[in-house]
Amino acid sequence: MEGYSSQLMRPVLHLDPLVIEHLQKYFTVPHLNKILESIARPPSFTTLRTCFGTSRDELLYSLEVYLRENYVETAYRLKEIQLKYHPSSSSSSTPNNNNNGNDSGNEEPSPSTSTTKDKRMEEYELSSTRLKLPIPHPLLKDVVMFPIFGPFDFQPIYPHVYVDQPCGSSVILGANIFSVGIVGAAPFITFGDKVSVFIDVDGVLLKGETREIDEKGRKVFIGNGIAMSGRTGFFSSKSGVGVQMTERVWNTPSLNNVLNGKLFLQHLPSLLCAHNLQVREGMTVLDMCSAPGGKTTHVGSLMNNKGKIFAFDKSKGKIKLIQKACESQGLTIVEALAMDSTKILSKPSENEKEQSSPSSSTPNSNKTFPPCSFDRILLDPPCTGLGQRPRFSDTISVVEVQSAPSYQKKLFSVAVELLKPDGVLVYSTCTINPEENEGVVSYALTNFPFIELLPPVLSLGESGLDGFGLSDAQRKMCQRFDPSAELNTIGFFIARFRKRPA
């Protein structure tokens, strides 16, 4: 018989019916359903890359030391808490399943439950042991991977804790639960209690509520843990860990804010963008929509911090994130500015050219550049984000989905003007919506005959979809990452262009 957690870990991404109808123009119903189910689960791997000045061998060694010490320290601390505050429950981590979730954890499990629990915990502990061994990517020499194991069939038998969707997604990817992400909890939870954690998929709970969510499919069980404060502390504290996870439905190490300056967490398809630029030391590079700075800093690392990178974003707050990322990774060649990249192209007269050239490093809110200013351009524009995972609900409207390509095309038209002859432009999105992907590629090739598609430097994705006037050869030069495909990544798209010499 299938366990409760297995049932709850088969959700799908909930979308507006009109958005579903829009996507069904390009995907069959079974294929789209498979994609939406995949997005409600994590990818196969957590991926990270080295930062500037750190070799992969050095990173692998540092990770192994950190994980070995951290896992031992965490396990010891949690055991100490259980022995001190709940000594009668420390001998059994899984109470009888017939207690309707009201038991505090003091009853002994039945023999059959104990056998199931022992096997489940043996598999879980084996996965935790394997997670201490990072895997070098066989093709990308600056990338390390950790498998994400699961789903494990733990049972939600303890007092409930509900978290919001962003917090829950982070937990599935290895994080613990910070108090700020907790939206509801059962009454009378005290420090050291075992709790069962759910995601409030639709955000129906008000902060601090005690009630359960009963609607089927609107909550997702993500594992059990130990309360690191009492119930009141969940909602009065704005920082700190609220729940330390001990039994994760999906198991992978927590690497947020770990080895800062040595590693950067980044999804596998996103890591390919910088590699596809094929940058060299001394180049002048433009990242048109840079925040939060992962791709920018990757490019800087591949350039060995020699050259110049302009990183733009419309939000001043996001510019601070880019600057912080560069500072933590020791990159000094990045100039991050709050700019709308649709407005950075100028055609100055000869006497203005020097002032507006990319070699000028004086920041200002009206910085513009003449045509043919950049050796390489990365365009990862704002998109609908329909490939990000794990996620369970998205309120995006069909109007937003249909209007997204317009701004992307406007950015592209600026990019091709700013690119030098024989320069390379990489276009990418994190959405499954073909109109933002193959549709933009078709627009570009039709309207700018002086650019051409290039094959990817490293091809890990599938070919682009048919239906947008691209030839078979052109579709093969695009990379589409389908969340439901064997590689099991986020939904992503990459196309690589070259500007023909005049």
VMD Tcl script that draws the C-alpha trace (Angstrom):
set ca {
  {0.00 0.00 0.00}
  {1.33 3.41 -0.93}
  {2.36 5.62 1.99}
  {0.83 8.98 2.81}
  {3.91 10.98 1.85}
  {4.12 9.28 -1.54}
  {0.56 10.38 -2.26}
  {1.32 13.96 -1.26}
  {4.58 14.07 -3.20}
  {2.78 13.55 -6.49}
  {1.52 17.09 -6.93}
  {1.62 19.09 -10.12}
  {2.34 22.74 -10.78}
  {-1.02 24.53 -10.53}
  {-1.49 27.11 -13.30}
  {-4.33 29.30 -14.51}
  {-6.49 27.19 -16.89}
  {-5.94 29.78 -19.63}
  {-2.16 29.37 -19.25}
  {-2.60 25.61 -19.53}
  {-4.67 26.13 -22.68}
  {-1.93 28.38 -24.10}
  {0.79 25.77 -23.48}
  {-1.34 23.01 -25.00}
  {-0.87 24.70 -28.38}
  {2.74 23.44 -28.26}
  {2.65 20.34 -26.04}
  {0.36 17.32 -26.09}
  {-1.78 16.93 -22.98}
  {0.21 13.88 -21.69}
  {3.52 15.66 -22.30}
  {2.41 18.86 -20.59}
  {1.04 16.91 -17.63}
  {4.39 15.17 -17.30}
  {6.20 18.51 -17.38}
  {3.93 19.99 -14.69}
  {4.42 16.92 -12.49}
  {8.20 17.16 -12.94}
  {8.25 20.84 -11.97}
  {6.59 19.91 -8.65}
  {9.62 17.73 -7.85}
  {13.30 18.68 -7.51}
  {15.83 18.06 -10.29}
  {18.09 15.00 -10.12}
  {21.08 16.98 -8.90}
  {22.10 20.02 -6.93}
  {24.84 21.66 -8.99}
  {27.43 24.23 -8.03}
  {30.51 25.73 -9.59}
  {33.87 26.97 -8.45}
  {34.41 30.69 -7.94}
  {37.31 32.75 -9.23}
  {40.61 31.62 -7.72}
  {39.31 28.22 -6.54}
  {40.22 24.99 -8.33}
  {37.73 22.15 -8.49}
  {40.10 19.86 -6.56}
  {40.31 22.46 -3.80}
  {36.52 22.80 -3.75}
  {36.00 19.03 -3.64}
  {38.33 18.73 -0.65}
  {36.68 21.65 1.18}
  {33.21 20.20 0.56}
  {34.16 16.77 1.85}
  {35.63 18.27 5.03}
  {32.61 20.53 5.57}
  {30.03 17.79 5.02}
  {31.83 15.28 7.19}
  {32.11 17.72 10.10}
  {28.68 19.32 9.63}
  {26.70 16.08 9.47}
  {28.37 14.70 12.58}
  {27.91 17.95 14.52}
  {24.23 18.31 13.49}
  {23.37 14.69 14.31}
  {25.04 14.96 17.73}
  {23.22 18.21 18.55}
  {19.80 16.87 17.59}
  {20.35 13.70 19.61}
  {21.38 15.83 22.58}
  {18.19 17.91 22.30}
  {16.01 14.80 22.15}
  {17.69 13.19 25.16}
  {17.46 16.39 27.20}
  {13.93 17.51 26.41}
  {12.14 14.32 25.31}
  {14.10 11.35 26.74}
  {11.16 8.94 26.49}
  {10.78 9.50 22.73}
  {14.45 9.36 21.74}
  {14.43 5.58 21.34}
  {11.80 5.68 18.62}
  {11.73 8.15 15.76}
  {8.47 6.79 14.29}
  {5.44 6.26 16.54}
  {2.49 4.02 15.73}
  {0.84 5.10 12.48}
  {-2.65 4.59 13.90}
  {-2.51 7.58 16.25}
  {-4.11 10.01 13.75}
  {-1.21 12.40 14.15}
  {-2.06 13.27 17.77}
  {0.60 11.18 19.50}
  {3.59 12.95 20.96}
  {5.93 10.15 19.95}
  {6.04 8.07 23.17}
  {4.33 4.86 22.03}
  {6.37 1.98 20.66}
  {5.71 1.19 16.99}
  {4.15 -2.09 16.00}
  {6.53 -4.80 14.67}
  {5.40 -4.30 11.05}
  {5.76 -0.54 11.31}
  {9.15 -0.94 12.95}
  {10.36 -3.18 10.12}
  {9.18 -0.68 7.52}
  {10.75 2.16 9.46}
  {14.07 0.34 9.81}
  {14.26 -0.31 6.07}
  {13.23 3.24 5.26}
  {15.79 4.73 7.65}
  {18.49 2.41 6.34}
  {17.87 3.67 2.80}
  {17.73 7.27 4.03}
  {20.95 7.00 6.03}
  {22.67 5.36 3.05}
  {21.64 8.34 0.89}
  {22.99 10.72 3.54}
  {26.31 8.88 3.50}
  {26.47 9.19 -0.29}
  {25.67 12.90 -0.06}
  {29.01 13.46 1.70}
  {30.76 12.62 -1.56}
  {30.42 15.38 -4.20}
  {30.60 14.27 -7.82}
  {32.75 16.15 -10.39}
  {30.79 16.83 -13.57}
  {32.35 14.71 -16.33}
  {32.28 17.48 -18.96}
  {32.18 20.82 -17.13}
  {35.51 21.14 -15.32}
  {34.33 23.84 -12.91}
  {31.12 22.05 -11.84}
  {30.37 19.73 -8.92}
  {27.11 17.84 -8.36}
  {25.22 16.27 -5.48}
  {22.38 13.82 -6.21}
  {18.95 14.57 -4.79}
  {17.58 11.30 -3.38}
  {13.89 10.55 -2.91}
  {11.06 10.55 -2.45}
  {11.37 8.74 0.90}
  {8.13 7.44 2.33}
  {8.19 9.12 5.73}
  {4.87 9.67 7.46}
  {3.46 13.02 8.69}
  {2.53 11.78 12.15}
  {3.74 14.63 14.35}
  {2.20 18.03 15.14}
  {2.03 20.03 11.93}
  {4.10 23.01 10.82}
  {3.22 24.86 7.60}
  {5.72 26.87 5.55}
  {5.26 29.14 2.54}
  {6.11 27.95 -0.96}
  {9.55 29.65 -1.28}
  {10.64 28.20 2.06}
  {9.30 24.76 1.15}
  {11.10 24.75 -2.18}
  {14.34 25.63 -0.41}
  {13.81 22.81 2.09}
  {13.35 20.31 -0.74}
  {16.70 21.53 -2.11}
  {18.46 20.91 1.20}
  {17.80 23.93 3.43}
  {16.49 23.89 6.98}
  {13.44 25.92 7.96}
  {13.99 29.47 9.10}
  {11.30 30.93 11.32}
  {10.48 33.67 8.81}
  {9.18 30.99 6.38}
  {6.77 29.40 8.87}
  {3.15 30.46 8.37}
  {1.25 28.09 10.66}
  {1.80 25.52 13.37}
  {-0.13 23.26 15.71}
  {-0.70 24.56 19.23}
  {1.56 23.67 22.17}
  {4.72 22.89 20.18}
  {7.76 23.27 22.42}
  {11.53 23.29 21.85}
  {12.76 19.85 20.87}
  {9.38 18.50 19.72}
  {9.22 16.39 16.59}
  {7.09 18.07 13.92}
  {5.78 17.21 10.45}
  {6.32 19.92 7.86}
  {3.98 20.83 4.98}
  {3.99 23.48 2.28}
  {0.94 25.77 2.20}
  {0.71 25.65 -1.59}
  {-1.87 28.39 -2.09}
  {-0.97 30.63 0.82}
  {-4.33 30.14 2.54}
  {-2.99 30.41 6.10}
  {-2.59 33.66 7.96}
  {0.67 34.04 9.88}
  {0.42 32.15 13.17}
  {-2.69 30.07 12.42}
  {-3.10 26.69 14.14}
  {-5.59 25.03 11.76}
  {-4.84 22.23 9.31}
  {-5.27 22.55 5.53}
  {-7.77 19.91 4.43}
  {-8.10 20.59 0.70}
  {-6.60 17.73 -1.30}
  {-3.51 18.68 -3.28}
  {-3.17 22.07 -1.66}
  {-0.54 20.99 0.83}
  {2.66 19.05 0.27}
  {4.40 17.03 2.95}
  {8.17 17.55 2.81}
  {9.42 15.72 5.90}
  {9.82 15.63 9.66}
  {12.09 17.61 11.90}
  {12.80 18.98 15.36}
  {11.48 22.33 16.58}
  {14.38 24.61 17.45}
  {12.08 26.94 19.39}
  {8.62 26.85 20.86}
  {5.57 27.72 18.79}
  {5.65 31.35 19.93}
  {9.26 31.62 18.78}
  {8.30 30.59 15.24}
  {6.33 33.80 14.81}
  {8.18 36.24 17.05}
  {11.63 35.60 15.64}
  {12.65 37.13 12.31}
  {15.83 35.09 12.00}
  {17.27 31.75 12.98}
  {16.36 28.13 12.26}
  {12.82 27.25 13.33}
  {12.89 23.56 12.40}
  {15.94 21.36 11.85}
  {14.96 18.71 9.31}
  {15.79 15.10 10.24}
  {13.68 13.05 7.82}
  {13.44 14.65 4.40}
  {11.14 13.36 1.69}
  {13.88 14.60 -0.67}
  {17.43 14.35 0.67}
  {20.31 16.56 -0.44}
  {22.84 18.59 1.57}
  {22.21 22.17 2.60}
  {24.82 24.34 0.87}
  {23.36 27.84 1.16}
  {25.97 30.26 2.54}
  {28.54 27.47 2.67}
  {32.15 28.07 1.61}
  {31.31 31.59 0.42}
  {33.77 32.77 -2.19}
  {34.62 29.19 -3.15}
  {31.33 27.83 -4.50}
  {28.20 29.21 -6.13}
  {24.94 27.26 -6.34}
  {23.59 27.35 -9.89}
  {21.32 25.09 -11.94}
  {23.04 22.98 -14.59}
  {21.49 24.61 -17.70}
  {22.28 28.07 -16.32}
  {25.93 27.03 -15.94}
  {26.13 26.41 -19.68}
  {25.39 30.05 -20.57}
  {28.82 31.41 -19.63}
  {30.58 28.47 -21.25}
  {28.69 29.10 -24.49}
  {29.99 32.66 -24.62}
  {33.55 31.31 -24.98}
  {35.03 34.39 -23.33}
  {38.75 35.16 -23.19}
  {40.86 37.38 -21.00}
  {40.74 41.05 -22.00}
  {37.31 40.96 -23.67}
  {34.55 43.51 -23.12}
  {31.34 41.72 -22.14}
  {27.78 42.88 -21.52}
  {25.28 41.06 -19.29}
  {22.04 42.89 -20.12}
  {19.83 41.50 -17.33}
  {22.34 40.41 -14.75}
  {20.63 39.99 -11.37}
  {21.24 38.20 -9.11}
  {24.71 37.85 -10.65}
  {25.32 34.12 -10.99}
  {26.02 34.19 -14.71}
  {27.93 37.50 -14.46}
  {30.33 36.15 -11.86}
  {30.71 32.90 -13.80}
  {31.76 34.89 -16.87}
  {34.20 36.89 -14.73}
  {35.73 33.70 -13.39}
  {36.14 32.25 -16.89}
  {37.86 35.52 -17.91}
  {40.26 35.07 -15.00}
  {39.19 38.52 -13.75}
  {40.89 40.20 -16.71}
  {38.87 42.42 -19.05}
  {35.63 44.31 -18.47}
  {32.08 43.22 -17.75}
  {29.10 45.58 -17.68}
  {26.22 44.12 -15.65}
  {22.86 45.88 -15.87}
  {19.51 45.46 -14.17}
  {16.57 47.84 -13.81}
  {16.35 47.38 -10.04}
  {18.79 49.24 -7.78}
  {18.17 46.65 -5.08}
  {19.21 43.84 -7.39}
  {22.34 45.74 -8.40}
  {23.43 45.51 -4.77}
  {23.09 41.72 -5.00}
  {25.35 41.65 -8.05}
  {27.92 43.85 -6.34}
  {27.84 41.67 -3.23}
  {28.31 38.51 -5.33}
  {31.29 40.03 -7.13}
  {32.86 41.20 -3.88}
  {32.48 37.79 -2.20}
  {34.12 36.09 -5.20}
  {36.98 38.57 -5.53}
  {35.93 39.88 -8.95}
  {37.00 43.44 -9.75}
  {36.23 43.67 -13.48}
  {32.43 43.98 -13.13}
  {30.67 47.33 -13.29}
  {27.09 46.86 -12.11}
  {24.60 49.63 -12.89}
  {20.86 50.13 -12.47}
  {19.90 50.50 -16.13}
  {17.10 49.52 -18.48}
  {19.01 47.67 -21.18}
  {16.50 48.68 -23.84}
  {17.85 52.24 -23.48}
  {21.63 51.74 -23.53}
  {22.22 51.98 -27.29}
  {23.42 55.32 -28.64}
  {24.87 56.57 -31.92}
  {27.19 59.32 -30.73}
  {29.05 61.74 -32.93}
  {32.81 61.40 -33.13}
  {33.45 63.95 -30.38}
  {31.12 62.04 -28.01}
  {32.38 58.60 -28.83}
  {35.21 58.50 -26.30}
  {32.91 59.54 -23.46}
  {30.34 56.86 -24.30}
  {32.71 54.00 -25.08}
  {32.74 50.84 -22.94}
  {36.25 51.69 -21.72}
  {34.77 54.50 -19.64}
  {34.32 53.28 -16.08}
  {32.42 56.23 -14.65}
  {28.99 55.01 -13.40}
  {26.00 57.16 -14.24}
  {22.30 56.67 -14.70}
  {22.45 57.58 -18.40}
  {25.28 55.33 -19.56}
  {24.93 54.45 -23.23}
  {27.12 52.69 -25.76}
  {27.63 53.04 -29.50}
  {26.96 50.12 -31.86}
  {29.52 47.31 -32.03}
  {30.83 47.91 -28.49}
  {30.98 44.39 -27.07}
  {32.87 41.19 -27.86}
  {30.30 39.05 -26.07}
  {26.75 39.68 -24.90}
  {24.66 37.57 -22.53}
  {20.90 38.17 -22.73}
  {18.93 36.31 -20.08}
  {15.84 38.54 -20.13}
  {12.92 38.69 -17.72}
  {10.72 35.73 -18.56}
  {7.69 33.89 -17.24}
  {9.93 31.53 -15.22}
  {7.73 28.54 -16.00}
  {10.69 26.17 -15.84}
  {11.79 26.89 -12.27}
  {11.45 23.97 -9.87}
  {10.39 22.71 -7.44}
  {7.19 24.78 -7.43}
  {3.58 23.89 -6.82}
  {1.54 26.96 -7.76}
  {1.99 29.98 -10.02}
  {-0.50 32.83 -10.34}
  {0.87 34.14 -13.65}
  {-1.88 35.12 -16.11}
  {-2.17 34.22 -19.75}
  {-1.84 37.94 -20.60}
  {1.56 38.00 -18.90}
  {2.61 34.83 -20.71}
  {1.58 36.18 -24.10}
  {3.14 39.61 -23.58}
  {6.56 38.44 -22.34}
  {8.14 37.91 -25.81}
  {7.57 41.55 -26.77}
  {10.04 42.89 -24.20}
  {12.48 40.05 -24.92}
  {12.51 40.94 -28.64}
  {13.08 44.59 -27.79}
  {16.12 43.65 -25.72}
  {17.39 41.39 -28.47}
  {17.19 44.16 -31.06}
  {19.44 46.30 -28.84}
  {21.83 43.40 -28.23}
  {22.52 42.72 -31.91}
  {23.34 46.39 -32.49}
  {25.78 46.48 -29.56}
  {27.54 43.26 -30.58}
  {30.80 43.56 -32.50}
  {31.18 41.83 -35.88}
  {32.19 38.20 -35.28}
  {30.96 38.61 -31.69}
  {28.88 36.00 -29.85}
  {25.48 36.55 -28.23}
  {23.92 33.95 -25.93}
  {20.16 34.13 -25.35}
  {18.61 32.13 -22.51}
  {15.43 31.81 -20.45}
  {14.17 29.66 -17.58}
  {10.73 29.02 -19.05}
  {9.07 26.20 -20.98}
  {6.96 28.67 -23.00}
  {8.04 28.22 -26.66}
  {7.01 31.75 -27.66}
  {9.78 33.10 -25.40}
  {12.29 30.60 -26.76}
  {12.01 29.28 -30.30}
  {9.67 32.18 -31.07}
  {12.37 34.75 -30.20}
  {15.01 32.81 -32.16}
  {12.74 32.82 -35.23}
  {12.11 36.55 -34.81}
  {15.85 37.22 -34.55}
  {16.81 35.25 -37.65}
  {14.00 36.83 -39.67}
  {14.66 40.44 -38.67}
  {18.45 40.48 -38.41}
  {19.90 38.71 -41.46}
  {23.45 39.59 -40.34}
  {23.31 37.11 -37.43}
  {23.38 33.32 -37.51}
  {22.88 30.49 -35.07}
  {25.95 28.68 -33.79}
  {26.03 25.12 -32.45}
  {26.38 24.90 -28.67}
  {29.86 24.57 -27.18}
  {28.52 21.69 -25.10}
  {25.17 20.13 -25.98}
  {23.34 18.63 -23.01}
  {19.78 19.66 -23.84}
  {17.34 18.59 -26.54}
  {16.67 20.28 -29.87}
  {14.26 23.21 -30.14}
  {10.60 22.58 -30.89}
  {9.09 22.57 -34.36}
  {6.40 25.05 -35.38}
  {8.28 28.36 -35.51}
  {9.74 28.20 -39.01}
  {13.16 26.96 -37.89}
  {14.89 24.35 -40.03}
  {15.95 21.02 -38.53}
  {19.55 22.24 -38.50}
  {18.55 25.44 -36.71}
  {16.47 23.60 -34.12}
  {19.43 21.31 -33.39}
  {21.57 24.34 -32.63}
  {19.13 25.40 -29.91}
  {19.16 23.72 -26.51}
  {15.82 23.08 -24.81}
  {15.89 21.59 -21.32}
  {12.59 19.79 -20.71}
  {11.93 19.16 -16.98}
  {10.36 15.81 -17.85}
  {13.31 14.62 -19.95}
  {15.90 12.11 -18.76}
  {18.41 14.77 -17.71}
  {15.76 16.00 -15.22}
  {16.80 19.65 -14.87}
  {14.87 22.88 -14.54}
  {13.07 24.04 -17.68}
  {15.54 26.16 -19.64}
  {16.45 27.31 -23.14}
  {19.73 28.45 -24.72}
  {20.49 29.76 -28.22}
  {23.89 30.97 -29.39}
  {24.34 33.55 -32.16}
  {27.22 35.07 -34.09}
  {27.20 38.46 -35.84}
  {28.63 38.04 -39.31}
  {31.54 40.37 -40.19}
  {30.48 43.28 -42.41}
}
mol new
graphics top color blue
foreach p $ca { graphics top sphere $p radius 0.5 }
foreach p [lrange $ca 0 end-1] q [lrange $ca 1 end] { graphics top cylinder $p $q radius 0.2 }
display resetview
